[in-house]
Amino acid sequence: MKAERPVSFTMKQTVHFLKKHDNFCILTHSSPDGDTLGSAAALAYGLRSIGKHCFVRCGDEIPAKFSYFMREDLLTPMPYETVVAVDVADERLLGSLMVGFAGKVDLCIDHHVSNTGYAEKLYLDAGAAATCECIFELLGAAHIPLNDTIAAALYTGISTDTGCFKYSNVTARTHRIAAELYGYDIHAADICKAMFDTKSKGRLELERMVLDSARFYFDEKCMVLTVTTDMLEKTGCCENDLEGVAVLSRCVEGVIAGVSLKQKDENTFRVSLRTYDPLDASAICRRLGGGGHRAAAGCTLTGSVGDVTAQVLEAIGEALEESHAGTSAHQ
């Protein structure tokens, strides 16, 4: 049974926990990205290398582009005793896995300052640019050697969570870790091409439709993009094709709050928010029941697209007014 408050673990305590326990089920968040998958794979391969038994579970289909490190044998279920979640700030982000794992996570390894403390034990490094940075350092502290596959998984998570090393979360530590990973045969250029520069024709058409949906508010300081299930059906795209759509909103000059609304079903939308100073995306999303990082956060809201847009704009408007960065009236 999970404690009312999580036990905050140090790196040393986390290493001791991982070495003491066995038969791990490693959970990722739904709509998996490079960091949650890279963290899970690297931890699993590392634990297997010292004789532990473990496998990875995700509530959603894993995109094929991650197959160079997410091998099938890693996803084969086996009896487990210890549940570890990686890069999962809130147990609601487990998606369909909530049914079997709500309140049953023994250890969470994360870098989100908004982590809700749902796990019994928590190793949190909010200064890390990606959870893969945490896994890299934990493996090192445990004296577990890396190999090419582990290094490729870690590089994938770090590069994707930093926007190929261009976001404000990048630190000197990030570059030092990346430099060490380059010492392995990771094919970094191929990884970056697959993660950032390769799109299907359907994805390009989806982007066109999404940009056509763009609306601007607060003297064009806020841009809202909408992805509907109808758009997905018309372009032949699926949930896995939506990764990176939120980034489109942060490319427009003058925009300091970029919003993407991704329709999950008739009355449910996944909200992704990207901000620039002085706005704090995590603080804005906390008002809406979500969380994340200062520059990137999210939440899930219910209602019509109009209702959801109004809720998000109200929270952004309050933040703009408090920061004196813009007007509070919808433009």
C-alpha positions in Angstrom: 0.0 0.0 0.0 1.3 3.4 -1.0 2.2 5.8 1.9 0.3 9.0 2.2 3.4 10.9 1.5 6.2 9.6 -0.7 9.6 8.9 0.8 12.1 11.1 -1.0 15.1 9.0 -2.0 18.6 10.1 -2.6 20.6 8.7 -5.5 22.4 6.3 -3.0 19.1 5.1 -1.6 17.7 4.6 -5.1 20.6 2.5 -6.2 20.3 0.4 -3.0 16.6 -0.1 -3.7 17.2 -1.2 -7.3 20.0 -3.6 -6.2 18.0 -5.0 -3.3 14.8 -5.8 -5.3 14.1 -7.9 -8.4 11.4 -8.9 -10.9 10.7 -5.3 -12.0 7.8 -4.0 -14.0 8.9 -0.6 -15.4 6.0 1.7 -16.4 6.1 4.6 -18.9 3.5 7.3 -19.4 0.8 7.1 -22.1 1.4 8.8 -25.4 5.0 7.7 -24.9 7.9 10.0 -26.0 11.6 9.5 -26.2 12.4 10.3 -22.6 9.9 7.9 -20.9 10.8 5.1 -23.4 14.5 5.8 -23.3 14.5 5.9 -19.5 12.5 2.6 -19.3 14.7 0.8 -21.8 18.0 2.0 -20.4 17.0 1.1 -16.8 15.7 -2.3 -17.9 18.8 -3.2 -20.0 21.0 -2.0 -17.1 19.2 -4.1 -14.5 19.2 -7.2 -16.8 23.0 -6.8 -17.2 23.4 -7.4 -13.4 21.1 -10.4 -13.4 17.7 -8.8 -12.6 14.5 -9.7 -14.3 12.4 -6.9 -15.7 10.1 -5.8 -18.5 8.5 -2.6 -19.7 4.8 -1.7 -20.0 3.2 1.2 -21.7 -0.6 1.9 -21.9 -0.4 2.9 -25.6 1.2 1.5 -28.7 4.9 2.3 -29.0 5.8 4.1 -32.2 7.9 2.1 -34.6 10.6 4.8 -34.8 11.8 3.7 -31.3 12.4 0.1 -32.4 16.2 0.5 -32.5 16.2 0.2 -28.7 12.6 -0.9 -27.7 13.1 -4.5 -28.7 10.2 -7.0 -28.4 11.8 -9.0 -25.7 11.8 -5.9 -23.5 8.0 -5.8 -23.7 7.3 -9.5 -23.0 5.4 -9.7 -19.7 6.7 -11.8 -16.8 5.8 -12.2 -13.2 6.8 -9.1 -11.2 7.2 -7.9 -7.6 8.5 -4.4 -7.9 6.8 -1.6 -9.9 8.9 1.4 -11.1 7.6 4.3 -13.1 9.9 6.5 -15.1 9.2 10.0 -16.3 5.6 9.8 -15.0 4.8 12.9 -13.0 1.2 11.9 -12.2 -0.3 8.4 -12.0 -3.1 9.6 -14.3 -0.5 9.8 -17.0 -0.3 6.0 -17.0 -3.5 6.1 -19.1 -5.0 2.6 -19.4 -2.4 1.2 -17.0 -4.2 3.1 -14.2 -6.6 0.2 -13.9 -3.9 -2.2 -12.6 -1.3 0.1 -11.2 -3.0 3.0 -9.4 -1.6 3.2 -5.9 0.8 0.3 -6.6 4.0 2.1 -7.8 6.9 1.3 -5.5 9.4 3.8 -6.9 9.1 6.7 -9.3 12.2 8.2 -11.0 11.4 11.6 -12.5 12.6 15.1 -13.3 9.2 16.9 -13.3 9.0 19.5 -10.5 5.2 19.0 -10.6 5.5 15.3 -9.6 2.4 14.6 -7.5 4.1 12.1 -5.1 1.9 9.2 -6.0 4.6 6.6 -5.6 5.6 5.1 -2.3 9.2 6.2 -3.0 10.4 9.1 -5.2 13.7 9.9 -6.8 13.3 13.4 -8.2 15.9 15.5 -9.8 14.1 18.6 -11.0 17.3 20.1 -12.3 17.7 17.3 -14.9 16.8 18.2 -18.5 15.4 14.7 -18.9 14.7 11.6 -16.8 17.3 9.9 -19.0 19.9 12.1 -17.3 18.7 10.7 -14.0 19.0 7.1 -15.3 22.5 7.8 -16.7 23.7 8.9 -13.3 21.9 6.2 -11.4 23.5 3.5 -13.6 26.9 5.1 -13.1 26.4 5.3 -9.3 25.4 1.6 -9.4 28.5 0.8 -11.4 26.4 -0.7 -14.1 28.3 -0.3 -17.4 26.6 1.1 -20.5 26.5 -0.5 -23.9 25.6 0.8 -27.4 21.8 0.1 -26.9 21.6 1.7 -23.5 23.5 4.7 -24.7 21.3 5.1 -27.8 18.2 5.0 -25.5 19.6 7.6 -23.2 20.6 9.9 -26.0 17.2 9.6 -27.5 15.5 10.7 -24.3 17.9 13.6 -23.7 17.8 14.9 -27.2 14.0 14.7 -27.5 13.3 16.4 -24.2 15.7 19.2 -25.0 14.5 19.8 -28.5 17.8 18.6 -29.9 19.6 20.6 -27.2 18.0 23.9 -27.9 15.5 24.3 -25.0 16.2 26.3 -21.9 16.4 23.2 -19.8 19.8 22.3 -21.3 22.7 22.6 -18.8 26.4 21.9 -18.9 25.6 18.5 -17.3 23.3 17.8 -20.3 26.2 18.3 -22.7 28.7 16.4 -20.6 26.4 13.4 -20.5 25.7 13.6 -24.2 29.4 13.8 -24.9 30.0 10.6 -23.0 27.2 8.9 -24.9 28.9 9.9 -28.1 31.7 7.5 -27.0 29.4 4.6 -27.9 28.1 3.6 -31.3 24.8 5.4 -31.0 24.4 6.7 -34.6 23.4 10.1 -33.2 22.7 11.7 -36.6 20.3 8.8 -37.5 18.5 9.2 -34.2 18.1 13.0 -34.7 16.8 12.4 -38.3 14.2 9.9 -37.0 13.1 12.0 -34.1 13.1 15.5 -35.7 13.4 15.4 -39.5 11.2 12.5 -40.7 7.5 12.9 -41.3 4.9 11.0 -43.2 2.8 12.6 -45.9 -0.1 12.2 -43.6 1.7 14.1 -40.9 2.5 17.0 -43.2 -1.2 17.2 -44.2 -2.2 17.1 -40.5 0.2 20.0 -39.8 -1.4 22.0 -42.6 -4.9 21.4 -41.1 -3.7 22.2 -37.6 -2.1 25.4 -38.8 -5.3 26.3 -40.6 -7.0 26.0 -37.2 -4.7 28.5 -35.5 -6.3 31.2 -33.5 -4.5 34.1 -31.7 -5.4 35.8 -28.5 -4.1 38.4 -26.1 -2.6 40.7 -28.7 -1.2 37.6 -30.5 0.9 36.6 -27.5 -1.0 33.3 -27.4 -1.5 30.8 -30.2 -4.0 28.0 -30.0 -3.8 25.0 -32.3 -6.5 22.2 -32.4 -6.1 18.6 -33.5 -9.5 16.8 -33.8 -10.3 13.2 -34.3 -11.8 14.2 -37.6 -8.4 15.5 -38.7 -6.7 12.3 -37.8 -9.3 10.3 -39.7 -9.0 12.4 -42.8 -5.1 12.3 -42.9 -4.8 8.6 -41.8 -2.7 9.7 -38.8 -2.9 8.2 -35.3 -2.1 9.2 -31.8 1.6 8.3 -32.4 1.8 10.9 -35.2 0.9 13.8 -32.8 4.3 14.0 -31.1 5.9 17.3 -31.8 2.7 19.1 -32.9 2.9 21.3 -29.7 6.2 22.6 -30.9 4.6 24.3 -33.9 3.1 26.9 -31.6 6.4 28.0 -30.2 7.9 28.9 -33.6 5.8 32.0 -34.2 7.3 35.4 -33.5 5.8 37.2 -30.6 4.0 34.1 -29.1 4.9 33.4 -25.5 2.1 30.9 -24.9 1.6 28.2 -27.4 -1.3 25.8 -26.9 -2.2 22.6 -28.7 -5.5 20.9 -28.0 -5.5 17.2 -29.0 -8.9 15.6 -29.0 -9.0 12.2 -27.3 -12.7 11.5 -27.6 -15.9 13.5 -28.1 -15.5 15.5 -24.8 -11.9 15.0 -23.8 -8.8 17.0 -24.9 -5.2 16.7 -24.0 -3.7 20.2 -23.6 -0.1 20.8 -24.3 1.3 24.3 -23.3 4.7 25.8 -24.3 5.7 29.1 -22.8 8.5 31.6 -22.8 9.4 34.0 -19.9 7.8 35.5 -18.0 5.1 32.8 -18.2 5.4 29.5 -16.3 3.7 26.6 -18.2 3.7 24.3 -15.1 2.0 26.9 -12.9 -0.6 27.6 -15.6 -1.4 23.9 -16.0 -1.5 23.3 -12.3 -4.5 25.7 -12.3 -6.1 23.2 -14.7 -5.2 20.0 -12.8 -2.0 19.3 -14.7 1.7 20.1 -14.5 5.0 19.8 -16.1 8.0 22.1 -16.5 8.3 25.9 -16.6 8.6 25.9 -20.4 6.5 22.8 -21.2 3.5 21.4 -19.4 0.1 19.8 -20.0 -3.2 18.7 -18.6 -6.4 16.9 -19.7 -9.7 18.8 -19.8 -13.3 17.7 -20.6 -16.0 19.6 -22.5 -16.5 20.9 -26.0 -13.6 22.4 -27.9 -15.0 25.8 -27.1 -15.3 25.1 -23.4 -11.8 23.7 -23.2 -10.3 26.6 -25.1 -12.1 29.0 -22.8 -10.7 27.3 -19.7 -7.2 27.4 -21.0 -7.4 31.0 -22.1 -8.8 32.0 -18.7 -5.7 30.5 -17.0 -3.3 32.0 -19.5 -5.0 35.4 -19.2 -4.6 35.3 -15.4 -1.0 34.4 -15.7 -0.4 37.2 -18.3 -2.1 39.7 -16.0 -0.1 38.6 -12.9 3.2 38.8 -14.9 2.2 42.1 -16.5 3.1 40.5 -19.9 -0.2 41.3 -21.6 -3.9 42.1 -21.4 -6.4 39.9 -19.6 -9.1 40.3 -22.2 -9.4 37.8 -25.0 -8.4 39.4 -28.3 
